[in-house]
Amino acid sequence: MEDAQIIELFFARSEDAISELDKKYGKLCHKLADNILASAQDAEECVNDTYLRTWNAIPPARPTAFRAWLGRITRNLSLDRWKLGRA
């Protein structure tokens, strides 16, 4: 499914948006989180938080570089969790 179609699912508030997002970008998000965090559970939590943050941000946001946008969210959430573990 194309990024624009996934974004339209978010605008329609369809729960299929999350499953399509996971199919297309789940591996990317997991890889980013795994590379930052030492815990598989923490990485999974960050990916789930990425999906929730995406759900809450679209609408009104309509990201043009969807892959990079998701990667940034996942990276920032993972870094925040990493910093909390080191505090």
C-alpha positions in Angstrom: 0.0 0.0 0.0 1.3 3.5 -0.8 2.0 6.0 1.9 -0.7 8.3 0.7 -3.3 5.5 1.0 -2.1 4.8 4.6 -2.4 8.5 5.5 -5.9 8.5 4.1 -6.8 5.6 6.3 -5.6 7.7 9.3 -7.7 10.6 8.1 -10.7 8.2 7.9 -9.8 7.0 11.5 -9.8 3.5 10.2 -8.0 0.9 12.5 -6.7 -0.6 9.3 -4.3 2.3 9.2 -2.2 0.8 12.1 -2.1 -2.7 10.5 -1.1 -1.3 7.1 1.5 0.9 8.8 2.9 -2.1 10.7 3.0 -4.2 7.5 5.0 -1.6 5.6 7.1 0.1 8.2 7.1 -2.3 11.2 10.5 -3.8 10.5 12.0 -0.3 10.1 10.6 1.0 13.3 11.7 -2.2 15.2 15.2 -2.0 13.8 15.6 1.6 14.8 14.4 1.0 18.3 16.4 -2.2 18.7 19.6 -0.4 17.6 19.1 2.2 20.3 17.7 0.1 23.2 19.2 -3.0 24.7 15.8 -4.5 25.6 13.4 -6.1 23.1 10.5 -5.2 25.4 11.5 -1.5 25.5 11.9 -1.5 21.7 8.4 -3.0 21.3 7.0 -0.4 23.6 8.6 2.4 21.6 7.2 1.0 18.3 3.7 0.8 19.9 4.2 4.4 21.1 5.2 5.4 17.6 1.9 4.0 16.3 -0.1 5.8 19.0 1.7 9.1 18.3 1.1 8.7 14.6 -2.6 8.0 15.3 -2.8 11.2 17.3 -0.9 13.3 14.9 -2.7 12.4 11.7 -5.0 14.3 11.2 -4.2 17.3 11.1 -0.6 16.5 10.0 -0.1 15.2 6.5 3.6 14.2 6.3 5.1 14.2 2.9 8.2 12.1 3.7 6.2 9.5 5.7 9.0 7.0 6.2 11.4 9.6 7.5 8.7 11.1 9.7 8.0 7.7 11.3 11.7 7.0 11.7 12.1 10.3 13.5 9.3 9.6 15.9 10.7 6.1 16.6 14.2 7.4 17.1 13.1 10.2 19.4 11.0 7.9 21.6 13.8 5.3 21.8 16.3 8.0 22.8 14.0 9.3 25.4 13.5 5.8 26.8 17.3 5.2 26.7 18.0 8.4 28.6 15.4 7.4 31.2 17.1 4.1 31.8 20.5 5.9 32.3 19.3 8.6 34.6 
